[in-house]
Amino acid sequence: MNNKQGALLTPNEFTLTLVSSMLGVGILYIPNGLIKYAKQDAWISCIVGAVYPLYMLVIAKYLSSKFPEENLLDLSKRCFGKFFGNIFNILFVSFFIFVLSSEISGFSNAFKTYVVNFLNTYKIISVTLLAVIYIAYKGIKPLARVNVIIFYLTLILMFIPSGSLINGTILNIMPVFETSIVKILQASRETAFFYTGFEVVFFIYPLLEQKQKLLKYGMTSIIFLMFLYVWTVFLTIYYLGIEISPKYLWPVLGLTDSINIPVVNSFRFIFMSLWALIILKCMSTYCYSTIQGISQILTKVSKDKIALVLYPIIAVLALAYGNTVERKEVTGKLIPIYVLFNLFFITITAFAVKMKRGDVNEKK
């Protein structure tokens, strides 16, 4: 696996890699889980939910200020010893295995429905996973460049559904600000799944060229995603309403119905085909983190072998999720557990680092 130590990330590459880590297949159905609690004010919960990646960023900044050349897995072994540190690391890496397999499963379900319904799920997963592992195998620098290039496609696609403003109605988002704080908080808890993936920052912050500006670049990525989620949920409610949106498995794709191009039978097909590239870079970022994490645990095993063994494991897991409804049930149970563990892990590591001697500040 080509991941040279000198391949540092530019601010742009770092920021857009973090954006990619949070922008996956979940955006296609993000409104439904939030509407259940916050109704017309569901878009507000996207703002509150951003507290989760923001906390991650603050901890990453602190760890970077103490040990700028060591990532979270290195610090875990430094602070808790090799045995207990690797136990924490295994659990942390298993989170990326989970989100990677879940994303591939969700992508295959949506892609099969709207683009290639003549292919079975196994073939879609096999080909997709092959592309994902290949991109991740090339290393962080090529992956970051892919994230930068495809980001411009993201900008285009995020404004296309805005055409629904013409056919929607302001009555669908009324009344505003009448949902209780408790309901908003319950809905924001649902956004944890859509903001997960930001944990990638704990792998890549040692590779940032300007580490002193980590907080700035991380905040940029969070604010962009927060705006995108708020806009997406708002548009869905504005166009479909809180009664119709939950009837769709992927309500955001319903926004494409408002776009009529005379020579195109189904703009939804084109939209989903282009969106596949965005989801692909998200999955590749998870795959890179998985391979990188396993290589730090199994130090004597090459990354090439890890990538080779990982392929059938992820494929089997992705197939095991089943259809869209079954997948959502599984992720709904596992995500809260992983979110709590991730918060616990990075928090105690930060405390342990605070107590640990030998950081760069003491050496100075």
Secondary structure per residue as TSV (DSSP state, phi and psi in degrees):
chain	resnum	aa	ss	phi	psi
A	1	M	-	360.0	125.5
A	2	N	-	-82.4	99.8
A	3	N	-	-142.4	68.9
A	4	K	-	-62.8	145.1
A	5	Q	T	-64.0	-29.3
A	6	G	T	-85.0	2.0
A	7	A	-	-81.6	77.0
A	8	L	-	-80.2	152.9
A	9	L	B	-94.1	134.8
A	10	T	-	-71.8	162.5
A	11	P	H	-54.6	-40.4
A	12	N	H	-64.9	-44.6
A	13	E	H	-65.1	-41.0
A	14	F	H	-64.1	-48.3
A	15	T	H	-61.8	-45.5
A	16	L	H	-76.6	-22.2
A	17	T	H	-68.7	-38.1
A	18	L	H	-67.1	-38.6
A	19	V	H	-60.1	-45.3
A	20	S	H	-62.0	-34.1
A	21	S	H	-67.1	-22.3
A	22	M	H	-106.2	-10.1
A	23	L	-	-105.6	90.9
A	24	G	S	-123.6	-154.2
A	25	V	G	-68.4	-18.9
A	26	G	G	-61.3	-25.6
A	27	I	G	-65.7	-20.0
A	28	L	G	-71.6	-19.5
A	29	Y	T	-133.4	16.5
A	30	I	H	-56.4	-34.7
A	31	P	H	-63.4	-34.1
A	32	N	H	-62.3	-45.8
A	33	G	H	-66.1	-27.6
A	34	L	H	-84.8	-37.6
A	35	I	H	-60.6	-33.8
A	36	K	H	-55.1	-33.1
A	37	Y	H	-104.8	-48.0
A	38	A	H	-100.1	-1.5
A	39	K	G	52.9	-126.8
A	40	Q	G	-67.4	-19.8
A	41	D	G	-93.4	18.9
A	42	A	H	-59.1	-32.6
A	43	W	H	-64.0	-26.4
A	44	I	H	-66.6	-34.3
A	45	S	H	-64.7	-24.2
A	46	C	H	-65.8	-31.4
A	47	I	H	-73.3	-45.0
A	48	V	H	-65.7	-38.3
A	49	G	H	-64.9	-19.1
A	50	A	T	-67.9	-8.7
A	51	V	H	-61.1	-32.9
A	52	Y	H	-62.2	-56.5
A	53	P	H	-66.5	-28.0
A	54	L	H	-64.5	-40.5
A	55	Y	H	-64.4	-41.8
A	56	M	H	-58.3	-42.6
A	57	L	H	-64.4	-42.4
A	58	V	H	-62.0	-41.9
A	59	I	H	-67.2	-41.1
A	60	A	H	-61.0	-40.3
A	61	K	H	-62.5	-42.0
A	62	Y	H	-65.2	-46.0
A	63	L	H	-63.2	-38.4
A	64	S	H	-65.9	-34.3
A	65	S	H	-70.4	-25.6
A	66	K	H	-90.5	-49.0
A	67	F	-	-133.1	78.7
A	68	P	T	-64.3	-20.8
A	69	E	T	-100.1	2.2
A	70	E	-	-120.5	133.3
A	71	N	-	-86.5	-175.9
A	72	L	H	-60.8	-39.5
A	73	L	H	-67.9	-36.9
A	74	D	H	-63.3	-44.2
A	75	L	H	-68.8	-32.1
A	76	S	H	-61.4	-44.8
A	77	K	H	-71.1	-32.7
A	78	R	H	-66.9	-40.6
A	79	C	H	-86.9	-36.3
A	80	F	H	-110.7	1.2
A	81	G	H	87.8	162.4
A	82	K	H	-64.7	-40.3
A	83	F	H	-68.6	-59.9
A	84	F	H	-69.8	-33.4
A	85	G	H	-61.5	-41.9
A	86	N	H	-70.4	-29.3
A	87	I	H	-63.0	-47.5
A	88	F	H	-60.7	-41.5
A	89	N	H	-65.1	-39.5
A	90	I	H	-62.0	-43.7
A	91	L	H	-64.9	-39.1
A	92	F	H	-67.0	-43.1
A	93	V	H	-68.4	-33.1
A	94	S	H	-62.3	-27.3
A	95	F	H	-61.4	-42.1
A	96	F	H	-71.1	-33.2
A	97	I	H	-63.5	-40.5
A	98	F	H	-64.2	-51.2
A	99	V	H	-68.9	-32.3
A	100	L	H	-65.2	-49.9
A	101	S	H	-65.8	-35.5
A	102	S	H	-67.9	-41.7
A	103	E	H	-64.2	-42.9
A	104	I	H	-64.4	-39.7
A	105	S	H	-64.0	-46.8
A	106	G	H	-63.9	-40.0
A	107	F	H	-63.5	-44.6
A	108	S	H	-63.7	-37.7
A	109	N	H	-64.1	-46.8
A	110	A	H	-69.6	-41.7
A	111	F	H	-66.9	-37.8
A	112	K	H	-66.6	-37.6
A	113	T	H	-69.4	-41.5
A	114	Y	H	-108.0	-15.8
A	115	V	T	-122.6	-54.8
A	116	V	-	-126.5	63.3
A	117	N	T	-68.5	-8.8
A	118	F	T	-84.9	-7.9
A	119	L	S	-102.0	147.0
A	120	N	-	-82.6	165.2
A	121	T	H	-61.5	-38.1
A	122	Y	H	-59.7	-43.2
A	123	K	H	-67.0	-39.7
A	124	I	H	-64.2	-44.8
A	125	I	H	-65.4	-41.7
A	126	S	H	-61.7	-47.5
A	127	V	H	-70.3	-43.6
A	128	T	H	-61.0	-46.3
A	129	L	H	-65.1	-34.5
A	130	L	H	-62.1	-44.5
A	131	A	H	-66.3	-39.9
A	132	V	H	-62.8	-48.1
A	133	I	H	-67.0	-35.2
A	134	Y	H	-64.1	-45.0
A	135	I	H	-63.5	-44.1
A	136	A	H	-66.5	-34.7
A	137	Y	H	-63.0	-30.4
A	138	K	T	-68.5	-16.5
A	139	G	-	107.6	172.5
A	140	I	H	-68.1	-36.2
A	141	K	H	-67.4	-50.9
A	142	P	H	-60.9	-37.1
A	143	L	H	-62.8	-43.6
A	144	A	H	-63.4	-38.0
A	145	R	H	-66.6	-37.9
A	146	V	H	-62.6	-41.7
A	147	N	H	-60.7	-39.1
A	148	V	H	-66.9	-46.2
A	149	I	H	-63.5	-47.6
A	150	I	H	-74.0	-18.1
A	151	F	H	-57.5	-36.6
A	152	Y	H	-67.1	-29.9
A	153	L	H	-67.6	-36.3
A	154	T	H	-59.9	-44.0
A	155	L	H	-59.3	-40.6
A	156	I	H	-67.8	-47.9
A	157	L	H	-68.4	-29.4
A	158	M	H	-71.1	-21.2
A	159	F	H	-97.0	-15.2
A	160	I	G	-60.2	-45.7
A	161	P	G	-64.4	-10.6
A	162	S	G	-62.3	-15.6
A	163	G	G	-61.7	-18.6
A	164	S	H	-68.9	-14.7
A	165	L	H	-62.8	-26.2
A	166	I	H	-72.1	-40.1
A	167	N	H	-98.3	-9.7
A	168	G	S	-81.1	-174.9
A	169	T	-	-139.9	141.2
A	170	I	G	-65.2	-21.3
A	171	L	G	-65.7	-25.9
A	172	N	G	-67.1	-24.5
A	173	I	G	-102.2	9.0
A	174	M	-	-101.1	146.1
A	175	P	S	-80.5	155.3
A	176	V	-	-103.9	144.9
A	177	F	S	63.9	30.1
A	178	E	-	-105.3	-5.4
A	179	T	S	-77.5	139.4
A	180	S	-	-68.7	158.9
A	181	I	H	-60.3	-37.1
A	182	V	H	-61.8	-44.9
A	183	K	H	-66.1	-38.4
A	184	I	H	-62.2	-42.5
A	185	L	H	-66.5	-38.4
A	186	Q	H	-63.3	-42.1
A	187	A	H	-67.6	-38.6
A	188	S	H	-65.2	-28.3
A	189	R	H	-63.3	-34.0
A	190	E	H	-66.0	-26.5
A	191	T	T	-73.6	-8.7
A	192	A	H	-55.2	-39.1
A	193	F	H	-64.0	-38.0
A	194	F	H	-78.6	-20.5
A	195	Y	H	-97.2	-9.7
A	196	T	T	-66.1	151.7
A	197	G	T	113.5	-24.3
A	198	F	G	-64.1	-16.9
A	199	E	G	-58.8	-14.5
A	200	V	G	-55.4	-27.0
A	201	V	H	-56.6	-28.9
A	202	F	H	-75.7	-11.3
A	203	F	H	-93.6	-33.9
A	204	I	H	-105.9	-7.6
A	205	Y	G	-63.8	-29.2
A	206	P	G	-67.8	-14.4
A	207	L	G	-95.2	-0.4
A	208	L	B	-75.1	134.3
A	209	E	S	-63.9	-47.7
A	210	Q	-	-109.1	80.3
A	211	K	G	-64.4	-25.2
A	212	Q	G	-68.2	-15.3
A	213	K	G	-108.7	21.8
A	214	L	H	-56.3	-43.0
A	215	L	H	-62.4	-41.0
A	216	K	H	-64.6	-47.5
A	217	Y	H	-70.3	-37.8
A	218	G	H	-65.1	-40.6
A	219	M	H	-63.7	-36.9
A	220	T	H	-60.1	-44.1
A	221	S	H	-66.3	-40.4
A	222	I	H	-67.1	-44.2
A	223	I	H	-63.2	-41.1
A	224	F	H	-61.1	-48.0
A	225	L	H	-65.5	-38.4
A	226	M	H	-61.4	-44.6
A	227	F	H	-61.9	-42.9
A	228	L	H	-63.1	-43.6
A	229	Y	H	-66.5	-43.4
A	230	V	H	-60.7	-46.4
A	231	W	H	-64.4	-40.6
A	232	T	H	-65.7	-46.3
A	233	V	H	-66.3	-41.9
A	234	F	H	-60.4	-47.5
A	235	L	H	-62.3	-40.2
A	236	T	H	-63.1	-44.9
A	237	I	H	-67.2	-40.8
A	238	Y	H	-62.4	-37.9
A	239	Y	H	-89.7	-45.4
A	240	L	H	-97.3	-32.4
A	241	G	H	87.7	162.5
A	242	I	H	-77.5	-12.2
A	243	E	H	-87.9	-38.5
A	244	I	H	-85.6	-36.7
A	245	S	G	-53.5	-46.3
A	246	P	G	-63.6	-14.4
A	247	K	G	-77.7	-13.8
A	248	Y	-	-92.6	140.4
A	249	L	S	-71.4	-37.9
A	250	W	S	-128.8	80.1
A	251	P	H	-61.8	-28.5
A	252	V	H	-63.7	-32.9
A	253	L	H	-66.7	-22.5
A	254	G	H	-65.7	-23.0
A	255	L	G	-65.6	-27.7
A	256	T	G	-69.7	-15.7
A	257	D	G	-66.8	-19.8
A	258	S	G	-79.2	-8.4
A	259	I	-	-100.5	116.8
A	260	N	-	-115.1	116.1
A	261	I	-	-116.7	121.2
A	262	P	T	-52.0	-39.8
A	263	V	T	-89.4	-0.2
A	264	V	-	-115.7	122.3
A	265	N	S	-69.8	-42.1
A	266	S	-	-139.7	105.6
A	267	F	H	-69.7	-23.1
A	268	R	H	-59.8	-37.2
A	269	F	H	-62.3	-45.2
A	270	I	H	-66.1	-44.7
A	271	F	H	-59.9	-45.9
A	272	M	H	-68.0	-35.3
A	273	S	H	-65.0	-41.4
A	274	L	H	-72.6	-38.4
A	275	W	H	-65.4	-23.5
A	276	A	H	-58.9	-34.9
A	277	L	H	-65.9	-36.6
A	278	I	H	-68.3	-42.9
A	279	I	H	-67.1	-33.6
A	280	L	H	-61.7	-42.2
A	281	K	H	-71.5	-29.4
A	282	C	H	-63.6	-47.9
A	283	M	H	-65.0	-35.6
A	284	S	H	-66.2	-35.7
A	285	T	H	-65.3	-41.4
A	286	Y	H	-64.2	-39.9
A	287	C	H	-65.4	-41.6
A	288	Y	H	-58.9	-46.0
A	289	S	H	-62.7	-38.5
A	290	T	H	-64.3	-48.8
A	291	I	H	-64.2	-43.4
A	292	Q	H	-62.1	-43.2
A	293	G	H	-65.2	-44.8
A	294	I	H	-63.8	-37.7
A	295	S	H	-66.1	-26.8
A	296	Q	H	-81.4	-19.7
A	297	I	H	-87.9	-48.9
A	298	L	S	-99.5	77.9
A	299	T	T	-65.1	-21.5
A	300	K	T	-91.8	-2.8
A	301	V	S	-102.5	130.5
A	302	S	-	-70.3	154.7
A	303	K	H	-67.6	-27.4
A	304	D	H	-61.6	-45.5
A	305	K	H	-68.3	-37.3
A	306	I	H	-61.7	-44.8
A	307	A	H	-62.0	-38.2
A	308	L	H	-67.2	-43.4
A	309	V	H	-73.5	-30.9
A	310	L	H	-66.4	-30.8
A	311	Y	H	-56.0	-56.8
A	312	P	H	-67.0	-31.5
A	313	I	H	-63.8	-49.5
A	314	I	H	-66.0	-37.4
A	315	A	H	-62.0	-45.0
A	316	V	H	-65.2	-43.2
A	317	L	H	-63.1	-43.0
A	318	A	H	-62.3	-39.1
A	319	L	H	-68.8	-30.5
A	320	A	H	-69.9	-19.9
A	321	Y	T	-68.7	-26.3
A	322	G	-	81.4	-149.8
A	323	N	S	-77.4	-177.5
A	324	T	H	-60.6	-44.0
A	325	V	H	-65.9	-44.9
A	326	E	H	-63.8	-39.8
A	327	R	H	-62.6	-43.5
A	328	K	H	-63.6	-33.7
A	329	E	H	-66.2	-41.5
A	330	V	H	-67.6	-48.6
A	331	T	H	-65.2	-34.2
A	332	G	H	-62.6	-29.0
A	333	K	H	-86.2	-35.8
A	334	L	H	-85.9	-34.1
A	335	I	H	-57.6	-48.4
A	336	P	H	-58.7	-35.3
A	337	I	H	-66.2	-46.0
A	338	Y	H	-67.7	-37.1
A	339	V	H	-62.1	-44.7
A	340	L	H	-63.8	-41.7
A	341	F	H	-64.7	-44.9
A	342	N	H	-60.0	-42.4
A	343	L	H	-62.8	-42.9
A	344	F	H	-64.6	-46.0
A	345	F	H	-63.2	-50.0
A	346	I	H	-70.2	-30.0
A	347	T	H	-69.7	-47.9
A	348	I	H	-69.9	-28.8
A	349	T	H	-67.3	-40.1
A	350	A	H	-63.3	-41.8
A	351	F	H	-64.7	-41.3
A	352	A	H	-64.9	-38.9
A	353	V	H	-64.8	-37.9
A	354	K	H	-61.5	-35.1
A	355	M	H	-84.1	-15.6
A	356	K	-	-82.2	142.2
A	357	R	S	-97.4	158.3
A	358	G	-	102.5	11.7
A	359	D	-	-76.3	174.0
A	360	V	H	-63.4	-30.4
A	361	N	H	-68.8	-39.7
A	362	E	H	-69.1	-37.2
A	363	K	H	-65.2	-35.6
A	364	K	-	-65.9	360.0
